């Protein structure tokens, strides 16, 4: 609901994947922020390379008028794959699509490399390299969220719809123009939360 979309693509040699398990890598949602931060440097030393793609809330608002969030994520992953110095043989992807395999088809529109794409639900739970990428993404997003909190002088929590602090903050601060550039206005939850129409507070006014 608040802040950027952050996607990470990480690569690791097959023989080093066990090292990720050994240090306690798992789906980032199952780890505390402190634990994720502690793992971050260890993960980046084990991985061959990683690419992080950040899409601001303002950009998401513009793009989602033209296409779905799944399509935007596929575009970003396509770009990330093209930025890797050494193409991987297999890429495991946590699919946001209701039909997991359909997400691979989306990605192929934006990247035509020779690697095998494996799109699955809960891939970030099932594959250590996916878990590692999710931790990198979450740590970098948390850092951006921290800067936004400083700017707005308020701890609004994680920025996710499941966070009561985020919900409370939005209910009380929809009228603040400086908040608008960080709100994902195309989210259904935002529509439900609005006490007044966001158009009343259009940033261009």
VOBA-50781 format. One record per residue (C-alpha): residue in one letter; z, x, y. Coordinates in pm, whole numbers, padded with zeros to 5 digits, always signed. Layout:
// residues N
aZXY
...
// end
This chain:
// residues 205
x+00000+00000+00000
x+00070+00292+00232
x-00085+00636+00249
x-00376+00812+00083
x-00532+00780-00259
x-00487+01119-00426
x-00679+01215-00740
x-00652+01543-00929
x-00880+01699-01186
x-00724+01993-01372
x-00861+02215-01648
x-00680+02417-01913
x-00785+02632-02209
x-00729+02444-02536
x-00502+02719-02667
x-00277+02689-02359
x-00235+02313-02375
x+00080+02363-02583
x+00235+02549-02289
x+00211+02235-02080
x+00403+02042-02346
x+00659+02320-02373
x+00753+02308-02003
x+00802+01931-02021
x+00480+01797-01873
x+00446+01420-01910
x+00307+01123-01718
x+00415+01176-01357
x+00555+00821-01337
x+00815+00920-01598
x+00946+01211-01388
x+01164+01224-01079
x+01014+01370-00759
x+01240+01675-00798
x+01129+01733-01157
x+00762+01703-01055
x+00811+01959-00781
x+00983+02198-01024
x+00690+02168-01265
x+00417+02203-01002
x+00401+02584-00977
x+00432+02627-01354
x+00145+02384-01412
x-00086+02549-01160
x-00026+02887-01329
x-00111+02751-01675
x-00420+02557-01565
x-00749+02739-01512
x-00822+02549-01192
x-00766+02214-01027
x-00934+02006-00759
x-00748+01750-00549
x-00933+01470-00371
x-00754+01280-00092
x-00886+00956+00056
x-00701+00824+00360
x-00595+00461+00388
x-00841+00419+00678
x-01129+00547+00462
x-01023+00322+00175
x-01022+00023+00409
x-01381+00100+00511
x-01506+00179+00161
x-01344-00123-00004
x-01548-00353+00219
x-01853-00220+00033
x-01729-00152-00320
x-01431-00174-00554
x-01143+00070-00577
x-01260+00165-00927
x-01599+00261-00783
x-01433+00471-00512
x-01223+00651-00772
x-01534+00717-00981
x-01708+00864-00675
x-01413+01092-00605
x-01397+01209-00966
x-01770+01275-00963
x-01725+01495-00656
x-01427+01670-00814
x-01625+01751-01130
x-01900+01902-00916
x-01648+02122-00736
x-01513+02289-01050
x-01617+02654-01079
x-01618+02641-01459
x-01732+02311-01613
x-01502+02194-01896
x-01630+02091-02238
x-01429+01766-02248
x-01270+01566-01966
x-00992+01317-02040
x-00964+01050-01773
x-00699+00785-01718
x-00923+00482-01673
x-00832+00223-01406
x-01106-00006-01538
x-01008-00304-01755
x-01272-00182-02002
x-01176+00184-02029
x-01518+00320-02131
x-01692+00148-01841
x-01525+00391-01604
x-01715+00681-01767
x-02040+00500-01688
x-01932+00469-01325
x-01856+00841-01301
x-02196+00935-01446
x-02359+00776-01141
x-02199+01045-00928
x-02201+01343-01164
x-02456+01429-01430
x-02298+01736-01589
x-02301+01814-01959
x-01928+01772-02023
x-01804+01497-02253
x-01613+01225-02067
x-01333+01043-02249
x-01200+00748-02048
x-00887+00585-02188
x-00598+00372-02071
x-00274+00573-02053
x-00461+00903-02083
x-00203+01055-01847
x+00058+00965-02111
x-00143+01079-02414
x-00299+01409-02300
x-00093+01696-02152
x-00374+01810-01921
x-00398+01455-01781
x-00022+01453-01732
x-00048+01786-01551
x-00318+01652-01320
x-00113+01340-01245
x+00186+01556-01149
x-00025+01771-00915
x-00167+01457-00751
x+00174+01295-00715
x+00336+01604-00563
x+00056+01641-00309
x+00066+01270-00223
x+00445+01286-00183
x+00398+01573+00064
x+00157+01363+00272
x+00394+01066+00256
x+00672+01294+00381
x+00466+01385+00688
x+00390+01019+00757
x+00761+00937+00737
x+00834+01205+00996
x+00564+01069+01225
x+00687+00710+01194
x+01055+00813+01199
x+01134+00596+00899
x+01192+00641+00526
x+00975+00364+00381
x+01005+00489+00024
x+00708+00570-00196
x+00444+00351-00033
x+00389+00159-00357
x+00413-00219-00395
x+00687-00177-00658
x+00916-00014-00400
x+01150-00254-00219
x+01187-00011+00072
x+00811-00012+00124
x+00799-00392+00118
x+01087-00416+00367
x+00927-00159+00597
x+00596-00342+00606
x+00758-00679+00669
x+00942-00533+00967
x+00671-00305+01108
x+00337-00485+01077
x+00332-00513+01457
x+00336-00135+01514
x-00014-00006+01588
x+00074+00347+01476
x+00150+00214+01128
x-00193+00055+01081
x-00388+00371+01005
x-00167+00422+00698
x-00185+00066+00560
x-00430-00012+00280
x-00536-00340+00437
x-00765-00445+00153
x-00473-00464-00091
x-00390-00817-00208
x-00019-00740-00175
x-00065-00671+00194
x-00226-01012+00240
x+00073-01177+00077
x+00321-00979+00283
x+00183-01035+00630
x+00409-01235+00853
x+00131-01242+01108
x-00239-01160+01077
x-00318-00791+01098
x-00607-00882+01326
x-00354-00964+01594
x-00266-00599+01599
x-00610-00447+01561
x-00593-00078+01643
x-00894-00114+01873
x-00718-00360+02099
// end
